[in-house]
Amino acid sequence: LRRMIFKSQEENETKIADRIREFIVEEARKEKIKHA
């Protein structure tokens, strides 16, 4: 059971990291448009 919990926690952290990366990319795109 503990291994399952740990595995799902790892997956959640991966999803969060992906979301943060998408957010950063989106913000960078907005900045580029602003400066263009």
N, CA, C and O atoms as a MOPAC input file, in Angstrom:
PM7 MOZYME 1SCF
protein

 N      0.84000 1    -1.20400 1     0.00000 1
 C      0.00000 1     0.00000 1     0.00000 1
 C      0.87700 1     1.25600 1     0.00000 1
 O      0.62100 1     2.19800 1    -0.75100 1
 N      1.89500 1     1.26400 1     0.83300 1
 C      2.76700 1     2.43600 1     0.90400 1
 C      3.41600 1     2.71800 1    -0.45100 1
 O      3.57200 1     3.87400 1    -0.84600 1
 N      3.79200 1     1.64500 1    -1.16000 1
 C      4.42400 1     1.82100 1    -2.46800 1
 C      3.45000 1     2.48400 1    -3.44600 1
 O      3.84200 1     3.33700 1    -4.24300 1
 N      2.18300 1     2.08300 1    -3.37800 1
 C      1.16900 1     2.68700 1    -4.24600 1
 C      1.02300 1     4.17300 1    -3.95000 1
 O      0.95200 1     4.99500 1    -4.86400 1
 N      0.97900 1     4.50900 1    -2.66000 1
 C      0.84400 1     5.91500 1    -2.27000 1
 C      2.05100 1     6.70500 1    -2.77400 1
 O      1.91000 1     7.80400 1    -3.31000 1
 N      3.23300 1     6.13100 1    -2.59400 1
 C      4.45200 1     6.80400 1    -3.03500 1
 C      4.42500 1     7.00700 1    -4.54300 1
 O      4.80500 1     8.06600 1    -5.04200 1
 N      3.97200 1     5.98400 1    -5.26500 1
 C      3.93000 1     6.05900 1    -6.72500 1
 C      2.97300 1     7.16600 1    -7.17200 1
 O      3.30500 1     7.95600 1    -8.05600 1
 N      1.79000 1     7.22200 1    -6.56300 1
 C      0.82700 1     8.24100 1    -6.96500 1
 C      1.33800 1     9.63500 1    -6.59300 1
 O      1.05600 1    10.60900 1    -7.29200 1
 N      2.08700 1     9.72800 1    -5.49700 1
 C      2.65400 1    11.02000 1    -5.10800 1
 C      3.67600 1    11.46700 1    -6.15300 1
 O      3.72400 1    12.64100 1    -6.51900 1
 N      4.48800 1    10.52900 1    -6.62700 1
 C      5.46300 1    10.84300 1    -7.67700 1
 C      4.75200 1    11.32800 1    -8.92900 1
 O      5.18000 1    12.29700 1    -9.55600 1
 N      3.65700 1    10.65000 1    -9.29500 1
 C      2.90400 1    11.04400 1   -10.48800 1
 C      2.33400 1    12.44000 1   -10.32000 1
 O      2.34900 1    13.24000 1   -11.25600 1
 N      1.82800 1    12.73700 1    -9.11900 1
 C      1.28300 1    14.07000 1    -8.85800 1
 C      2.37100 1    15.12900 1    -8.99400 1
 O      2.13500 1    16.19300 1    -9.56600 1
 N      3.55800 1    14.84200 1    -8.47100 1
 C      4.66200 1    15.80700 1    -8.57300 1
 C      5.04200 1    16.02700 1   -10.03100 1
 O      5.37200 1    17.14300 1   -10.43000 1
 N      4.99400 1    14.95300 1   -10.83200 1
 C      5.30400 1    15.08300 1   -12.25800 1
 C      4.26600 1    15.96600 1   -12.93400 1
 O      4.60800 1    16.82900 1   -13.74200 1
 N      2.99100 1    15.74600 1   -12.60000 1
 C      1.92400 1    16.56300 1   -13.19300 1
 C      2.09900 1    18.02100 1   -12.80800 1
 O      1.93300 1    18.91300 1   -13.64000 1
 N      2.43400 1    18.26200 1   -11.54700 1
 C      2.63000 1    19.63800 1   -11.07700 1
 C      3.79900 1    20.28000 1   -11.82400 1
 O      3.71300 1    21.43300 1   -12.24700 1
 N      4.88300 1    19.53400 1   -11.98400 1
 C      6.05100 1    20.05900 1   -12.69000 1
 C      5.68600 1    20.39500 1   -14.13400 1
 O      6.10600 1    21.42500 1   -14.66200 1
 N      4.90300 1    19.52100 1   -14.77100 1
 C      4.48000 1    19.78300 1   -16.15300 1
 C      3.63300 1    21.04900 1   -16.21700 1
 O      3.78100 1    21.86100 1   -17.13000 1
 N      2.74000 1    21.20800 1   -15.23400 1
 C      1.86200 1    22.37900 1   -15.22100 1
 C      2.67600 1    23.64700 1   -15.03900 1
 O      2.41000 1    24.65900 1   -15.68700 1
 N      3.67900 1    23.59500 1   -14.15000 1
 C      4.54300 1    24.75700 1   -13.92200 1
 C      5.29900 1    25.09700 1   -15.20100 1
 O      5.42100 1    26.26400 1   -15.57300 1
 N      5.80800 1    24.05300 1   -15.87300 1
 C      6.55600 1    24.27400 1   -17.11100 1
 C      5.65300 1    24.92100 1   -18.16100 1
 O      6.06800 1    25.85300 1   -18.85000 1
 N      4.41700 1    24.42500 1   -18.28100 1
 C      3.47500 1    25.00300 1   -19.24600 1
 C      3.20200 1    26.46100 1   -18.90000 1
 O      3.13100 1    27.31200 1   -19.78700 1
 N      3.04900 1    26.74600 1   -17.60600 1
 C      2.77500 1    28.10400 1   -17.15400 1
 C      3.93400 1    29.03100 1   -17.52100 1
 O      3.72100 1    30.14400 1   -18.00200 1
 N      5.16600 1    28.56000 1   -17.28800 1
 C      6.35100 1    29.36600 1   -17.59900 1
 C      6.42400 1    29.63500 1   -19.09900 1
 O      6.70500 1    30.75600 1   -19.52200 1
 N      6.17000 1    28.60400 1   -19.89800 1
 C      6.20300 1    28.77100 1   -21.35800 1
 C      5.16000 1    29.79900 1   -21.78500 1
 O      5.43100 1    30.66200 1   -22.62000 1
 N      3.96700 1    29.69700 1   -21.20500 1
 C      2.88300 1    30.61900 1   -21.55000 1
 C      3.25300 1    32.04900 1   -21.15600 1
 O      3.02500 1    32.98200 1   -21.92600 1
 N      3.81300 1    32.22400 1   -19.97500 1
 C      4.22500 1    33.55400 1   -19.52000 1
 C      5.32200 1    34.11700 1   -20.42000 1
 O      5.31100 1    35.30200 1   -20.75400 1
 N      6.26700 1    33.26500 1   -20.80800 1
 C      7.35300 1    33.70800 1   -21.68400 1
 C      6.79100 1    34.15900 1   -23.02700 1
 O      7.26100 1    35.13700 1   -23.60800 1
 N      5.78400 1    33.44100 1   -23.51500 1
 C      5.16100 1    33.80900 1   -24.78900 1
 C      4.49400 1    35.17300 1   -24.66500 1
 O      4.60200 1    36.00300 1   -25.56700 1
 N      3.79900 1    35.40700 1   -23.54400 1
 C      3.14800 1    36.70100 1   -23.33000 1
 C      4.18900 1    37.81600 1   -23.28400 1
 O      3.98500 1    38.89000 1   -23.85000 1
 N      5.30800 1    37.55100 1   -22.60400 1
 C      6.37100 1    38.55900 1   -22.50500 1
 C      6.92700 1    38.88700 1   -23.88500 1
 O      7.16200 1    40.05200 1   -24.20400 1
 N      7.13700 1    37.85700 1   -24.70400 1
 C      7.66700 1    38.07300 1   -26.05600 1
 C      6.71700 1    38.94400 1   -26.86000 1
 O      7.14500 1    39.86500 1   -27.55700 1
 N      5.41100 1    38.64600 1   -26.75800 1
 C      4.41700 1    39.42500 1   -27.50200 1
 C      4.44700 1    40.87600 1   -27.01600 1
 O      4.35200 1    41.80800 1   -27.81400 1
 N      4.58100 1    41.05600 1   -25.70300 1
 C      4.60900 1    42.39400 1   -25.12300 1
 C      5.79900 1    43.19600 1   -25.65000 1
 O      5.67000 1    44.37600 1   -25.97700 1
 N      6.96700 1    42.53500 1   -25.73000 1
 C      8.18900 1    43.23700 1   -26.13400 1
 C      8.31000 1    43.37700 1   -27.64200 1
 O      9.06600 1    44.21900 1   -28.12700 1
 N      7.58400 1    42.57300 1   -28.38100 1
 C      7.72000 1    42.59000 1   -29.84100 1
 C      7.25800 1    43.93000 1   -30.41500 1
 O      7.30000 1    44.12800 1   -31.62900 1

